Amino acid sequence: MKVLIIDDDADIRFVAAMSLRAGGGFEVVEASGGLDGVSKAREEQPDIILLDMMMPLMDGAQTIAALRMQKETATTPVIFLTAKTIVADVQRMKDLGAVGVLIKPFDPRTLAADVLALVR
């Protein structure tokens, strides 16, 4: 399974990618922001997208909207990976079309299983 991680924090991308590869055997593609992520999603056609909510230039809400507008990613499951923990914020992310929300800091030991649980 291929996962695209869209996050402006290189450390988060690194830890998440390592966790997904080691814990779930995922193929991982990384993008450093929304614009790059939308482009890579179109090219790579991942099975799952992990998306940060708070990014400069193009935030998570704008990114998921752009992903939904291109045919290659219109139905790709998106999971927000965010530090926002207020119930209203989590509900808003689901209302934007996410299949789930994982809270930062996430547990690298369970990330792969947590991702799979949300998409199954």
Sine and cosine of phi, psi and omega as CSV:
sin_phi,cos_phi,sin_psi,cos_psi,sin_omega,cos_omega
0.00,0.00,0.64,-0.76,-0.02,-1.00
-0.97,-0.26,0.75,-0.67,0.02,-1.00
-0.87,-0.50,0.71,-0.70,0.13,-0.99
-0.97,-0.25,0.82,-0.58,0.06,-1.00
-0.97,-0.24,0.87,-0.48,0.05,-1.00
-0.93,-0.37,0.95,-0.30,-0.04,-1.00
-0.40,-0.92,0.67,-0.74,-0.01,-1.00
-0.98,0.19,-0.17,0.99,-0.01,-1.00
-1.00,-0.10,0.93,-0.37,-0.05,-1.00
-0.87,0.48,-0.58,0.81,0.00,-1.00
-0.91,0.40,-0.66,0.75,0.04,-1.00
-0.89,0.46,-0.72,0.70,0.02,-1.00
-0.86,0.51,-0.68,0.73,-0.03,-1.00
-0.88,0.47,-0.78,0.63,-0.04,-1.00
-0.91,0.41,-0.69,0.73,0.01,-1.00
-0.89,0.45,-0.70,0.72,0.00,-1.00
-0.88,0.47,-0.71,0.70,0.03,-1.00
-0.87,0.50,-0.70,0.71,-0.02,-1.00
-0.89,0.46,-0.69,0.72,-0.03,-1.00
-0.94,0.35,-0.62,0.78,0.03,-1.00
-0.92,0.38,-0.75,0.66,-0.07,-1.00
-0.96,0.28,-0.65,0.76,-0.11,-0.99
-1.00,0.06,-0.32,0.95,-0.07,-1.00
-0.64,-0.77,-0.01,1.00,-0.01,-1.00
0.92,0.40,0.40,0.92,0.00,-1.00
-0.95,0.32,0.52,-0.85,0.25,-0.97
-1.00,0.06,0.74,-0.67,-0.10,-0.99
-0.85,-0.52,0.72,-0.69,0.12,-0.99
-0.88,-0.48,0.60,-0.80,-0.05,-1.00
-0.86,-0.52,0.52,-0.85,0.10,-1.00
-0.66,-0.75,0.64,-0.77,-0.11,-0.99
-1.00,0.00,0.03,1.00,0.02,-1.00
-0.08,-1.00,0.04,-1.00,-0.07,-1.00
-0.88,0.47,-0.74,0.67,-0.02,-1.00
-0.88,0.48,-0.75,0.67,0.03,-1.00
-0.88,0.47,-0.64,0.77,-0.02,-1.00
-0.91,0.42,-0.67,0.74,0.01,-1.00
-0.90,0.44,-0.67,0.74,0.03,-1.00
-0.90,0.43,-0.74,0.68,0.00,-1.00
-0.91,0.41,-0.57,0.82,0.03,-1.00
-0.89,0.45,-0.66,0.75,0.02,-1.00
-0.90,0.43,-0.69,0.72,-0.03,-1.00
-0.95,0.32,-0.72,0.70,-0.15,-0.99
-1.00,0.03,-0.40,0.92,-0.05,-1.00
0.71,0.70,0.91,0.42,-0.02,-1.00
-0.93,0.37,0.32,-0.95,0.05,-1.00
-0.99,0.15,-0.46,0.89,-0.04,-1.00
-0.58,-0.82,0.57,-0.82,0.08,-1.00
-0.84,-0.53,0.81,-0.59,0.16,-0.99
-0.99,-0.14,0.81,-0.58,-0.16,-0.99
-0.76,-0.64,0.82,-0.58,0.09,-1.00
-0.96,0.28,0.58,-0.82,0.01,-1.00
-1.00,0.09,-0.67,0.74,-0.10,-1.00
-0.98,-0.22,0.98,-0.18,0.02,-1.00
-0.69,-0.72,0.49,-0.87,0.06,-1.00
-0.95,0.30,0.34,-0.94,0.04,-1.00
0.93,0.36,-0.83,0.56,-0.02,-1.00
-0.66,-0.75,0.96,-0.27,-0.07,-1.00
-0.98,0.20,0.00,-1.00,-0.05,-1.00
-0.88,0.48,-0.63,0.78,0.01,-1.00
-0.89,0.45,-0.70,0.72,0.03,-1.00
-0.92,0.39,-0.60,0.80,-0.03,-1.00
-0.93,0.38,-0.73,0.69,0.00,-1.00
-0.91,0.42,-0.57,0.82,0.06,-1.00
-0.89,0.46,-0.68,0.73,0.02,-1.00
-0.92,0.40,-0.62,0.78,0.03,-1.00
-0.89,0.45,-0.62,0.78,-0.02,-1.00
-0.95,0.32,-0.36,0.93,-0.03,-1.00
-1.00,0.06,-0.23,0.97,0.03,-1.00
-0.98,-0.22,0.70,-0.72,-0.13,-0.99
-0.86,0.52,-0.53,0.85,-0.05,-1.00
-0.92,0.39,-0.41,0.91,-0.08,-1.00
-0.79,-0.62,0.22,0.97,-0.07,-1.00
-0.86,0.51,-0.51,0.86,-0.05,-1.00
-0.87,-0.49,0.14,0.99,0.01,-1.00
-0.91,0.41,0.78,-0.63,0.03,-1.00
-0.88,0.47,0.76,-0.65,0.03,-1.00
-0.90,-0.43,0.74,-0.68,0.07,-1.00
-0.87,-0.50,0.85,-0.52,0.07,-1.00
-0.97,0.26,0.69,-0.72,0.07,-1.00
-0.89,-0.46,0.97,-0.25,-0.22,-0.97
-0.55,-0.83,0.33,-0.94,0.09,-1.00
-1.00,0.00,-0.14,0.99,0.00,-1.00
-0.96,0.29,0.86,-0.50,-0.08,-1.00
-0.87,-0.49,-0.03,1.00,0.01,-1.00
-0.92,0.39,0.70,-0.71,-0.08,-1.00
-0.80,0.60,-0.67,0.74,0.00,-1.00
-0.89,0.45,-0.62,0.78,0.02,-1.00
-0.92,0.40,-0.69,0.72,0.01,-1.00
-0.89,0.46,-0.68,0.73,0.03,-1.00
-0.90,0.44,-0.64,0.77,0.03,-1.00
-0.87,0.49,-0.67,0.74,0.01,-1.00
-0.90,0.44,-0.63,0.78,0.07,-1.00
-0.92,0.39,-0.62,0.78,0.04,-1.00
-0.90,0.44,-0.45,0.89,0.04,-1.00
-0.96,0.27,-0.20,0.98,0.06,-1.00
0.90,-0.44,0.14,0.99,0.03,-1.00
-0.96,0.27,0.56,-0.83,0.07,-1.00
-0.99,0.16,-0.25,0.97,0.02,-1.00
-0.03,-1.00,0.06,-1.00,-0.02,-1.00
-0.70,-0.71,0.77,-0.64,0.12,-0.99
-0.92,-0.40,0.70,-0.71,-0.12,-0.99
-1.00,-0.06,0.70,-0.71,0.14,-0.99
-1.00,0.08,0.61,-0.79,-0.07,1.00
-0.97,0.25,0.70,-0.71,0.02,-1.00
-1.00,0.01,0.29,-0.96,0.03,-1.00
-1.00,0.00,0.93,-0.37,-0.03,-1.00
-0.86,0.51,-0.45,0.89,-0.02,-1.00
-0.95,0.31,-0.41,0.91,-0.07,-1.00
-0.90,-0.45,0.03,1.00,-0.10,-1.00
-0.84,0.55,-0.74,0.67,-0.03,-1.00
-0.86,0.51,-0.72,0.70,0.01,-1.00
-0.91,0.41,-0.62,0.79,0.02,-1.00
-0.90,0.43,-0.66,0.75,0.03,-1.00
-0.89,0.45,-0.76,0.65,-0.01,-1.00
-0.88,0.48,-0.63,0.78,0.01,-1.00
-0.89,0.46,-0.57,0.82,-0.02,-1.00
-0.97,0.24,-0.47,0.88,-0.04,-1.00
-1.00,-0.09,-0.14,0.99,0.01,-1.00
-1.00,-0.03,0.00,0.00,0.00,0.00
